[in-house]
Amino acid sequence: MTAGGPGGAGFVGREPELAGIGRLLETAGVVTMVGAGGVGKTRLAQRVAEKARGSFPGGVRVAELAALEDPALLVHAVGDALPVAGHSARPPLEAVIDRLRGGPALLVLDDCAHLLPGCAPFVDTLVRALPELRVLVTGRRPLGLPGERVVELGPLPEPDAVRLFADRAAAVVPGFDTAGSRTAGCEVAGICRRLGGLPLAIEMAAVRLRDLSVRQVLEGLDARSRHRCALRVLFEWTHDLCTPGERLLWRRVSVFGGGVDLEAAEHVCAGDGVAREHVPALVAGLADAAVLLRRERDGVVRHHLQDTVRAFGRALLAASGEEAALRRRHRDYYRKITSRAWAEPSAAAQRSWTGRLQREHADLRTALDWSLREPGEAGTALTMIAELLYHWSGHHLPEGAGWFGRGLAAQTDPGEVRAHGLWAGAWISLLGGDHATAAVRLEEAGAIAARLGLRGIRGHVAFLTGMTAVRGGDLHTGMRWYEEAARAHRAVGDPVGLALALSRLALANASLGRPEARDLAEECVALCDLYGEGRHRAYALLALSISAWRRGDARAAVEHGDESLRHSALLDDRLGLGVNLEAHAWFAAGARDHERAARLLGAADAVWAAAGSRMGEFGYLLSRFRDACVAATRTRLGEAAFRAALARGAAMPADVAVAYALADRPPAAHAPGKIAPLTRRETEIARLVAEGLSNKDIAGRLVISQRTAEGHIEHILEKLGFRSRVQVAAWVNRRPAV
């Protein structure tokens, strides 16, 4: 048993169980660990996974399923843990199976008690398809599968329970030791017996030594533990010892499905007895009591509830009469998050939101599920689903398709909300290869937009109709629809929609070698720079790169391609990453560096394999360039060397492949004697930065919004490769006056 839950050190007890599970996993496809809540199944499973890493060349993966409320999302949750590329068009179960191929592997499915009906057939399918796979499951009951081996985890033996208490107590009271006092040893043993040897209860009781003596802890338990569940006794006692504010926060924070940060806790849990400014102290108090577990990842601190602690809190919430209000407040908080993520187009915002939405994924699921089940909330649910378009397309494509299906089925009113959901859902269908569903959705969206005069939505419908035509091989029809989309977005003043249409129109023209590709791409880049948009800027730069390559300007092709690749990597845009790696392979082949070209083709192949398709929407536009590159490279290297180089490229992780493609080239702005490619407006803003003006002052001087000014400054820093305004000022002052 890991001592101490939060912040504990060492592993106490469970040596026989640990060894026994290890032996079972050598031969059994499925091992299920069952036991009561709080008995330590999760900790032991994690310990098994740690010790098994050297024994499973195919990898060890742990899927934590306690927060998953919808059994229909089980496969998606496991795919997230592997991880399976969320933008893959393949069925999620197929993608999970493919990801687990490649040698003996261990998959841990932790806390499946509430998912049993769906978990059993899922695990059965996995082990039948993958004979070398081993699955370790934790829950309250066995799965009931043929050949399943069951390990029943009981309470800790008293000596181990005492060791665990002492270890955890030493983290709270430095120097704590039962060895020097027979009385203390007997009292600790008594505590462990009152708590039934349950590790979670023992650890939470040990935390009470911050405020109480060992005898006081024992007496407190004695007053409550007559013929009652030890864990519930401990929870009730811990709850009684909390302050009134901590009690309120405990039950309210249980509404969260995943981890919670301070901002979320303040927005959802404050009010009606909890002042917002007191929330940080209350969170700290619950963390001190081991009710909340503190975790820090990627510089972000979040607090989590163990599933049994959350269940106790939710029971309190249900009994309080405020559950409905808390559910709505929780949903409203995540409604604001999806709205902000959709409305902020700048590259920095997009990078930030990509990580934020991934961290909040469990609670986004919770909020969407509540909205779809609550009468009158289907419109809000569909709006949120549509606003998460890039979240679904970039990381959770099959799951997103499911949410659009539920949302559109629930929100049938033929208004603007449904029209938005239809065109966004059509995009997800297209990415998933479901052209029939996309066509039906686009037809209905277009009809609603025409009836209500929604020209912006008509622009999106036109764009996706064009994408459908291009994917089907009708390039010229697709380009006409892209032009129609651009006109519609210009008319309504939608810069993001316009940038999207211009980027694809530029790429189509670039693929044909038309000179107008350059003007379209430059217009798109300027538009993106003006509004700070990053995602579509990367594709416009790709169009500039391909256009330069087609007209024989290898240097410009590489410079624009490098910038596009950096953007795609920063935004974790795998489609953009794959196409850029392909393009860099073409450039390398053109420079007669065929070994390098083959490796880059292999790196691109790895991206496409994860996505389940080659080049996505750009396949028809660009596949002939790949075919020519492959033919030339294979001829120059010979079949054996070509295949070896492909394999080396395919084995590179994505970040290594990006670095290899860039060949350690710095951003173009760093090239000796080269003036950074700032637009006229960016140059003007750089001069104002050099004058010492703040963002607010710059916005006022130029009569633009402060957000627009901030977006310009961010792009200036990125283009110049700088990190501070001081560097921008120095750069301006070094330049000759113009």
Sequence and secondary structure as in RCSB ss.txt:
>XXXX:A:sequence
MTAGGPGGAGFVGREPELAGIGRLLETAGVVTMVGAGGVGKTRLAQRVAEKARGSFPGGVRVAELAALEDPALLV
HAVGDALPVAGHSARPPLEAVIDRLRGGPALLVLDDCAHLLPGCAPFVDTLVRALPELRVLVTGRRPLGLPGERV
VELGPLPEPDAVRLFADRAAAVVPGFDTAGSRTAGCEVAGICRRLGGLPLAIEMAAVRLRDLSVRQVLEGLDARS
RHRCALRVLFEWTHDLCTPGERLLWRRVSVFGGGVDLEAAEHVCAGDGVAREHVPALVAGLADAAVLLRRERDGV
VRHHLQDTVRAFGRALLAASGEEAALRRRHRDYYRKITSRAWAEPSAAAQRSWTGRLQREHADLRTALDWSLREP
GEAGTALTMIAELLYHWSGHHLPEGAGWFGRGLAAQTDPGEVRAHGLWAGAWISLLGGDHATAAVRLEEAGAIAA
RLGLRGIRGHVAFLTGMTAVRGGDLHTGMRWYEEAARAHRAVGDPVGLALALSRLALANASLGRPEARDLAEECV
ALCDLYGEGRHRAYALLALSISAWRRGDARAAVEHGDESLRHSALLDDRLGLGVNLEAHAWFAAGARDHERAARL
LGAADAVWAAAGSRMGEFGYLLSRFRDACVAATRTRLGEAAFRAALARGAAMPADVAVAYALADRPPAAHAPGKI
APLTRRETEIARLVAEGLSNKDIAGRLVISQRTAEGHIEHILEKLGFRSRVQVAAWVNRRPAV
>XXXX:A:secstr
 BTTSTT  SB S HHHHHHHHHHTTT SEEEEE  TTSSHHHHHHHHHHHHGGG TT EEEEE TT   GGGHH
HHHHHHTT  TT  S HHHHHHHHT SS EEEEEE  GGGHHHHHHHHHHHHHH TTEEEEEEESS    TT EE
EE     HHHHHHHHHHHHHHHSTT  STT HHHHHHHHHHHHHTTT HHHHHHHHHGGGTS HHHHHHHHHTT 
TTS HHHHHHHHHHHHS HHHHHHHHHHTT SS B HHHHHHHH SSS  GGGHHHHHHHHHHTTSSEEEEETTE
EEEE  HHHHHHHHHHHHHHT HHHHHHHHHHHHHHHHHHHHH  BHHHHHHHHHHHHHTHHHHHHHHHHHHHST
T HHHHHHHHHHTHHHHHHH HHHHHHHHHHHHHH    SHHHHHHHHHHHHHHHHTT HHHHHHHHHHHHHHHH
HHT HHHHHHHHHHHHHHHHHTT HHHHHHHHHHHHHHHHHHT HHHHHHHHHHHHHHHHHHT THHHHHHHHHH
HHHHHHTB HHHHHHHHHHHHHHHHTT HHHHHHHHHHHHHHHHHTT HHHHHHHHHHHHHHHHHTT HHHHHHH
HHHHHHHHHHHTSSSGGGHHHHHHHHHHHHHHHHHHH HHHHHHHHHHHHTS HHHHHHHHHTT   GGGSTT  
    HHHHHHHHHHHTT  HHHHHHHHT  HHHHHHHHHHHHHHHT SSHHHHHHHHHHS   
